[in-house]
Amino acid sequence: MTLQSFYQQGKNDKKEYEKMIEGLVANENEKQWNAREVQWRREDQARVNLLKNVYQNREADIELKKKLKDEATWLQKNDKSMIDAEVTR
């Protein structure tokens, strides 16, 4: 083996090594990116679930307020009719 071929072999080995390192880095980057995407999807789903929960609770609160208001209105009408009945006696 001549000195020139030795250096050429060393040069080729270095290129192969750098190519292997680039491949490993690319694979690791892809794994990290995929992990981030999975996390983002989970966070998006959590936001959607939270908003659904908020809307459901808000709807329940509105229904409760409406029911209480209707009940108060009914009590007022009932009290008025009872007072009118007492006055007419």
Secondary structure, DSSP 4 states (H G I P E B T S, - for coil): --HHHHHHHHHHHHHHHHHHHHHHHHHHHHHHHHHHHHHHHHHHHHHHHHHHHHHHHHHHHHHHHHHHHHHHHHHHHHHHHHHHHHHH-
